[in-house]
C-alpha cells in the first residue's frame, strides 16, 4: 500500500517561491506533480523517473525543479518566479513499477493519467 502526503503549499506574491513536499510511504517507481486550478482540468506539471530523469511542461520549465530525497522517500517541487496562473491545488502521484513520460501521461488523461496512487493535494495561491 502506497501513501502520498503533500505539504508546503501557501500564499505568496508573484515572483516568490515555494517548495512543495510529498512524503511517500511504500514502494514506488516514478512520481509526478500535477495541478488543478478552479474550473480547469487537472494537468501534469513535472515527472521524476526512477532513473533520475526529469521532465517538465513548457509553462514551468526553468522555474520549477522536481527532486527526490531517497533517504526519506520525499518528493519535492521547488517553484521559483511564481505567477498568478500557477495558483492551483497541487497533487503528487506515483506509479508502482514503470517509467512515465509526459506524452503518455497526457494521452492517458484524466482522471488518473495512468498513475496508481494520489495524494490529497496542497493548495498554492499566487497573488499579483
N, C-alpha and C positions, 0 to 999 in steps of 0.2 A: 504494500500500500504506500503510495507516494502522497505526501502532503506538501503544499506550497503556501507560504505565507508572506505577503508583501508588506513593506513598510517604507517610510521615508517620504511619503507624499506631503504636500503642503501648499501654501500660497506664497508666491514670490512675484516680484515685479519683472517685467520684460527685461531681458538681458541678464537675469540672475541665473543661479544654478541650483540644482537639486541632485541628490543621489538616492535612487531607489534601491531597496534591498529585497531579495526574495530568498527566504530560508527554505531549503529543500530537505525533506527527510524521505528516505527511500531511494532506491536505485533509479537513476535517470540517465539518458544518453545525451540528447540535445535539448536545449532550452531556448525559449524566446520571450520577448517582451511584446505585448500588444497594448493597444489603447482604444478607448471608445469615448467619443465626445457625445454630449447630449444631442439626441436627434440624428446621430450619424451611425454608420455601421462600424463594427469593430474592425480594426486594421492591424496588421503586423507592423512592428517598428524595427526590431532587430532580432537576430538569432545568433546563438553560440553553439557550435557543434562540439562533440566530444573530443575532436582532434584540435580544438582551439581556434578553428577558423570562425570568423565573424562576418555577418552580413547586415547591411543597413538599408532601409528605404531611403530614397534620394532626399526626402524632406528633412532627414535628421543627420545625414552624412556630415562629418566634420564638426558636429555639435554634440552628438551622443556617443557614448562608449559603453559597450557591454563587456563584462568580465565576470570571472568566477573565482572565488577563493575555494580551492579544492579541499583545504583542511577543514573548512566549516560547512562545505556544501552550500555556500551562499552565492547567489547570482546578483550582480549589481548592474544598474544602468545609471551611468553618470551623464547628466544632462546639463549642458552649458548653453549660454546665449539663448535662453528660453524665450519663446514667443507666445503671444496670446493664443495662437492656433494650436499650441502644444497642450492646452488645457484639456484634460480628459481623465477618465478612470484608467489607470494603468494596471495591466494584469501580467503576471508571468505564467508561463505554461511550459510543459515538458512532454517529451516522448520517452517511451521506455527503452527502446532498443534500436533506433536507427538515426541516421543523419537527416537534417532538414535543409531545405533551401527556400529562399523567399518566393521563388516562382511556384514551387509546389504548394507552399502554404497558401498563397493567393488563389491558386487553381482550386484547391480543396474548399476554400471559402468557409463562411460561417455555417453553423455556429462554432464548430470546434477546430476548423482549419487543419484537421488531421492530428491535432495534439491530444495526448492521452489524459493529461492532468492540468488542472487550472487552479490558480489561487483566487481569493475573493476580491482582490484589487486594492489599490491605494489611489486616492484622488489627488490630482495635480491641478492647481489653478494659477494661471499666469495673468497678472493684471497689466494693462498698458499704461 
